[in-house]
Amino acid sequence: MRSRLLRRPHILVPLLFAVTFIAGRVFAQPAPPQPGPLQARIDAAAVALEKNPRFKSLSQPYRQVIAEFMAGNTLFVLLHELAHAATSQMIPALAGKEDAADSFAVTQLIKLSSGLPDRVTGEAAKGWFMSDQRNRENGDPVEYYDEHHLDQERAYRIVCLMVGSGEDKYQRLAAATRLPKDRQENCAADFNAASKAWDMALEPHLRRPDQPKTRIDVLYGEAKGGKLEAVAQALRSIMLLETVAEHVADAYAWPSPFAIEMQSCGYSNAQWLPRARKVSLCYELAADFADLYRGYGDRPASSEPRKPRAR
């Protein structure tokens, strides 16, 4: 069964993540990135994006910001789908499976964050705000019956979990998104509850040092179309799939091998496929993230709550 990460195929986003929180350009270009092992790969991804006509005329620093946004949101989506893989293979589904998958993605992001530029983790929350603005502009109706929360709700929950981790760098994210101070006071409890639930569920499956690592194959399928080829090259440069595969293979004793694959799908989506034993992410999804930032990353928006369309 397809795991619908977002509500509409043209929106799919993880990560993956705009509402006006401060006057002016909320998501304008931030401070210079911190150096690190992944940063050089993101720089290479920004160069690859130059092959896409939509991004060719942009400056290299701006393409770098887009690459970081695409990386952060794709990473969130991948971790979200790995939560579904875990519940499919190792543990019963936790209550509120989509919320639980989001909390897994956040807690794993925190564990990976020491090797990630700060902006990459923060972008995973911002994408949902941008998705909300695009929905408003396109006049997309609110689907209150969907198994996922509305994009605004989901965005603030992700920000709160990040803030609740106690890492100072996420205070800047809370300020940028105007997460209320009284809500921030409860974020540590939310994060601790989410982290404890996953830790308890996965404790029997932690890999011992003497256990061999489960084989997790990483596959990059053919990118069909010039636009997707540039995105595919950028993703291969970043090596997110390899980074995550190594992380979860090192941390957990999975019952059997599986794969993480990126491919051309003809639509924007990501899903865990239990029969095929693979997490499938579409190049179209990553391209959608790049377009999302290009269109909404530095634009003001409304923080008014969504209302259902009149019938």
N, C-alpha and C positions, 0 to 999 in steps of 0.2 A: 504494500500500500504506500502510495506516495505521501511523504511527509511535507505538508504545505507550510513552508517556512513563513511565507507571507500570504496575504489574502488574494492577490491578483498576480497573474503571470508576468505582467510588465513591471511589477514592483519588486519582485523577490529580493529583497531583503529586508545570508545573515544580512551577521552583523552584524547585521549585520548597521544605515542608523540615521524642513527644520523648523522649529518653533522659535519665535523671537523671544530671546531672553534678555538681551541688552540691545540698546539702540545701535543702529549701524550694522557693520558686517560681523555677525556673530562668529562665523566660521572662516574669517579671513585668514590669510597666511600667518601661521604661528611663528614662534621663535625658532632659531636654527636647530636642527635635529641633533640629538646626542649621538656620538659615534658609537659603534658597536658592530658585532659580527653581521647582524642582519642589515644594518644601515647601508653597507656597500652593495648588498644585493638589491635593496630598494632603489638605490641610485641607478643600478643597471636596468631595473624595471622602468624607471622614468625615461631612460634612453630608448628602450624598446617601444614605449608608447608614442614616441615621435613618428613611428611608421604608420600610425593611425591618423588619417587626414583630419579627424576631429580635434586632435591634440597637437598636431604638427606645428601650428602657429603659436602655441603657448611657450612661455619661457621654461627653461629647464627647472628652476625652483618650483614653479607652479605644477609642472608635470610630476615632480617629486611628491608634492602634497597629495595629488590625485593618486599616485602609486601607494602612498601610505594609507590613504582612505580605503582604497581597493583591498589592500593587504589586511587591514584591521577587520573589515567587514567580512571578507572571505574567510579569515581565520575564525571569526565568531560563528559563522555558518557551519564550518567544518566541525568545530567542537560541539555545536548544538546537535548535529547529526550523529556524532560519535556517542553522544548521550543516548540516542535511540539505539545505536548499535549495542551499547552496554546493557540496556534494559532488555534488548532482544536476546542477548547471548548469556548474560551473567546474573542479572538480578530482576526481580519483579518490577514492573513500572511503578515509579513513585507517583503519589497523588498529584494531580494536575501535571500531566506528563510534559506539556509544552513549557510551563513555567519551570518545571524541574530541569528540562533540557537547557533552558536559558541559564539557570543557576549553575549547572554543570559547566557550561561554556565560560561563565564569568570566573568561577573558582579555578578552572584550568588556565584561563588567561592570566590570573594572578600568579599561578605557579610558573608560568612561562615568561612572566613580565621582566624578569631580570635579564633575559637575553633579547628583549624587544625594545625598540625606541619607544619612549613614553607616548608619543602621539599615536602610534599604531593601536595601542590598547584603548585609548580614549575615543578613537574614531569609530570603534565598534558600537558605541552608544549613540554617537551623533548621527549615524546613518538613519536611525529610526526617526529622528526628528525631521530629517530632510525628506524621508519617505512620507511623513505626515503632510508636509507642505505640498509635495507633489500631488498627493491624493486630493488635497483641497483645491489646488489649481485646476486639476483635471475633472473636478466634480464627481469623483468616485464616491459612491454611497458607503455609509458605514455598515459593516456586516456584524451586528451585535451577536449573532449566533455562532460566529466563527470560534474554533477552539483556541485560537491565539487571542491575547489581549489586543486592544487597539494600540496603534503604533506609539502614541504619546505615553500611554500607560506602560507599555513595554520599555520604552526608552528611559523613563524615570526610574523604573524598577532596576534596570541594568546599572544606571548611574548610582543608585542608592547602594546596590551590592558592592560596586567598586569602592565607593566612599567607605562602606562598612568594613572593608578589608583593613583599614587603618593606615594605608600607605598615603603619605602626605601629597604625593603627586596628583591624587584624584580629588583633592580639595579644589584644585584649579578647574577640574571638570565640573564639579558641583557649582562653583561660582559662575562658570560660563553658561551653564544650563539653568541657573537660578533655582536649584533645588532648595526648597525652603529649609531654614535652619531647624525648625521643629521636626521636620521629616528626617533631617540628617541625624538627629539625636537617636532615632530608632534603627538607623542603617546598620550599625555594628551588630545588633541583635539579629537582624534579617540575614546578614552575611554569615554569622556564626551558625544560625539554624540551618541555612542552606548547605554550608560547608560540612557541618556535622552529619546531616542526613546522607550526603553522598559518601563521606568518609566511612560511615557505619555500613552503608550498603555495599561498598566496594572493598572493605577491609579483608574479607575472605579471599579476595582475588588479587591482592597486592603481590607483586612478583618478589620472591626471595632472591637474594644475591646469587644463590647457586642454581636458580632456575634459568633455563635458556629463554631467550626472548621469543615471543610469538612473531612469526613472519607476517609483516604488514607490507604488501606490495604497493608501490606508488606508480601510477600509470598516468601518462599524459597522452590523450587521444589526439587525433588530427583536428586542427581548428579549421573549420570550413568558412572561408570568407576572409577578405583582407582585414576587416575590422577586428575579427576574432583572433586572427593570427598575431596581431600586435599584442593583444591582451594575453594570449597564450604564452608568447615569448616573455612578457613581463612576469607572468606567474611562474614560469620555469626559472626565471632569474632569481625570484624571491625565495623559491624552494620552501614554501609554507607546508606543502604536503609532506615533504621529507622531514621537516622539523617536527611536525605534529606526530607523524608515524613513529619517529624515534622516541618521542616523549611518552606516548601511551604504551608503546611496546616495552619501554624500560620500566614504567610504573606498574603495569598490570599484567597478570597471567591470563590472557584471553584463552578461551577454550579451544580455538582453532584459528588458523590463518584467515585473513581477509584482505581486502584491497581498498585503497583510496584512489579514486580516478577522477580526472577532469576530462571532459569531452564536449563536443558540440551536440546540443540536444534539439535545437530548433525552437527552444523556449527557455525561459529563465527559471531555474529551479535547483534544488539540492535535496537529496533524499538518501536514507539508508535502505538498501535493497536486501532483505534477509535471504531470499532464495539465491541471489547471485553472490551474496556475502561481500558486498562492497558498499562504500559510501560514494555516491555519484554526485559530483558538482559540475554544473554546466558553465562553459566559458561565457555563455550569454549572461549568466548571473554576475560574474565578475565585470563584464562589460557594462552591465546595468549600473553597478556601483560606480564605475568611472564616470558614466554619463550623469549619474545622480549628483556627484560632487561638482561636475562641470556645470550643471544647471542650477544647483541650489546651495552649493557649499559656501558661498559668500553672499548670500541674499538674506535680507530680513524676512521674517514671517510672523504669523499670528499665533499667540499662545492660547487663543480661545478654544474651549473644548469642541470636539466634533459633534455635529448634530445630524440625525438621520435625514435623508433627503425626503422632501414632501412628496407624497404620492398623489 
